[in-house]
């Protein structure tokens, strides 16, 4: 006998959870389409060469590789070390995110697309991460990207998209905003542009660990004390108001050209957003935001819940030459992603899902008189054609058991029709929410049911 179980970092979803997730997808998808984004889909697996080297050293370690088919023993004997062995045995991998596959898609379909191209994609991704609260190995991403335009209005649009979605979900969030050019300038002012990956990887952990731990990590990686002091001063600037913090960071980085570019971009975005103030989705400059992925080149952003601890609920940024990795240079792009798994967990914990998302069947037709089954089937189909989700109880059992079934499933209305009711061309409709029951004419049944469903 096999003991049932799931791989770590994956989950089953029952009917209630699936309905709630579909609600999330529907809200996000409808907002994508309101902003003019078009849907695409890409395969679950990509060539390993497409993915490797695009997510930084840490990201590459989290890619799920797919073992080649066929006789792999001869290949294993050819390998000089474990890395070469992995490359010989695995030519494909599960996608790590939706952005790199999208860049590959753009290059392969460049002559069919109209630029600027606004795409959205809602599909699962896989990461060999350590499972923990809010972090899974299989999860859905909902991405929106704009490629083929350098305009910063695209960043403004994406932030407004975030604001609309989280407003519709009744969640209060903070949208953190930063610029990779500021991090580039910081690394150069520290004395070595090559330190940028070390610095960004370390300070990106500040929302999870204390600043002392980040400094210890930087020291361990060989960053000298004067550079660590500059980094310490840099990360403390985030507490100031938007315009003040931009002036302060520019002064700290001694008006480095990259810093001036980053500040100019952020100032433009903040100016365009000045009339979009929202108590549910406030925008805040945060210089500790680094977004460790190597492909970001400009503005970066991340969304966090203001109501509970749950890591980031989304993030993204500008990547102005990502398609160049696949032979099509100079195609600018910017995009964001929604972390549906975490958004689901937050909404579930805060009980923000509408009551209607938990409702599947609206009407249960009780099994009473088998001679009337053809009529029951006929009228049940009429209800379905009116958009009323209807079940017919399949087994001939006591009415109490059928009512208990309806109650456990949360079905609000049940219909009873025996021979006496049918002779009078009526049915008995019982509202399990209020306990009330009344006879309804078969000719008016769908209208009465629709009215009763709408009143609560």
ABEGO torsion letter per residue (X at the ends): XBBBBBBBGBBBBBAAAAAAAAAAAAAAAAAAAAAGBBBBBBBABBBAAAABGAAEAAAAAABBBBBBBEBAAAAAAABABAAAAAAAABABBBBABAAAAAAAAAAAAAAABBOBBBBBBBBBBBBBBBBBBGBBABBBBBBBBBBGBABAAAAAAAAAAAAAAAAAAGBBBBBBBBBAAAAAAAAAAAGBAAAAAAAAAAAAAAAABBAAAAAAAAAAAGBBAAAAAAAAAAAAAAABBAAAAAAAAAAAAGGBAAAAAAAAAAAAAAAAAAAABBAABBBBBBAABAGABAABABBBBBBBBAABBAEBAEBEEBBAAAAAAAGBBGBBBBBBBBBAAAAAAAAAAAGABBAAAABBBABBBBBABAAAAAAAAAAAAAAAAAGBBBBBBABBBBAAAAAAAAAAAGBABBBBBBAAAAAAGBBBBBBAAAGBBBBBBAAAAAAAAAAAAAAX
